[in-house]
Amino acid sequence: MSTALCDPRLGSAASLVRQGAVFADIGTDHAYLPLFLLESGRITRALCTDITDGPLASARAHASGSPVRSRMEFIKTDGLDGLSSRGLTDIAICGMGGELIADILSRAPFVRDANIRLILQPMTRQEHLRRYLAREGFAITDECYSESDGKYYLTLAAHFTGEVRELTVEQATVGLVPVPPSCVAYRGYLMRKRQALSRAVEGKRRGGEDVSEPSAALLAIEHILNNG
Ligand SMILES: C[S@@+](CC[C@H](N)C(=O)[O-])C[C@H]1O[C@@H](n2cnc3c(N)ncnc32)[C@H](O)[C@@H]1O
């Protein structure tokens, strides 16, 4: 039985990791995700990486009492630097901004491999990340929404196909993978996004700026919320 902490946010990332994966958690911090995956038997080994010492120390401390500690490796590195030869099949990058996640992927050509699954949880700029993935030839195969402590989260699964796409504002905003509109976390996520976009439209209008992009995004959200 797993003793690792795994709230719905990390649970949705865990659900996208494949059984038996050669797994890395980039920006692991507390290492809750790899601990959960190891203790639940989903994976057998995990690379836990972070760019700074403090979070890595926290990861080691959390792992110290666990029976799976010997199957965890802790690496200090920036993004995916130095991990190309590790035979990774599933890579999680959670709890970072969408731009930073895109930047990390852009500096790691080895992830352009159809056999590698990316599990990405952007805290901000989700549209930017969707656009980056589509433009760089990655297909988004799953989109999961979750709620933890009153906040809503999106988690994507993607892999490289080489097929390049330019997403519309609507696709970048609400995604390409159909989610049942009855999904409570999806509706909550869209409602929060609607609030933020409404504020952005107001601000831009006051500043005499073009509001066509955020207005199109708002319409796409309204359409889903009203037809769900
Ligand atoms: C908010 S925490 C998220 C922790 C965990 N992944 C989660 O989702 O709960 C972000 C972590 O990413 C790490 N980080 C930020 N930039 C990074 C980079 N370029 N490479 C690796 N880790 C990074 C930070 O040090 C921090 O520990």
The ligand as an ORCA input file, in Angstrom:
! r2SCAN-3c Opt
* xyz 0 1
  C       6.356     24.413     -7.694
  S       7.592     23.164     -7.662
  C       6.716     21.777     -8.314
  C       7.110     20.499     -7.634
  C       6.424     19.251     -8.189
  N       6.858     18.959     -9.528
  C       4.919     19.393     -8.139
  O       4.302     19.536     -9.195
  O       4.357     19.375     -7.046
  C       8.670     23.558     -9.013
  C      10.028     22.894     -8.885
  O      10.676     23.005    -10.144
  C      12.036     23.288     -9.919
  N      12.564     23.900    -11.148
  C      12.360     25.145    -11.627
  N      13.007     25.321    -12.783
  C      13.630     24.146    -13.071
  C      14.456     23.695    -14.124
  N      14.792     24.487    -15.146
  N      14.920     22.423    -14.078
  C      14.602     21.606    -13.048
  N      13.826     21.987    -12.018
  C      13.341     23.235    -12.018
  C      12.026     24.202     -8.702
  O      13.286     24.221     -8.051
  C      10.923     23.558     -7.862
  O      11.423     22.589     -6.981
*
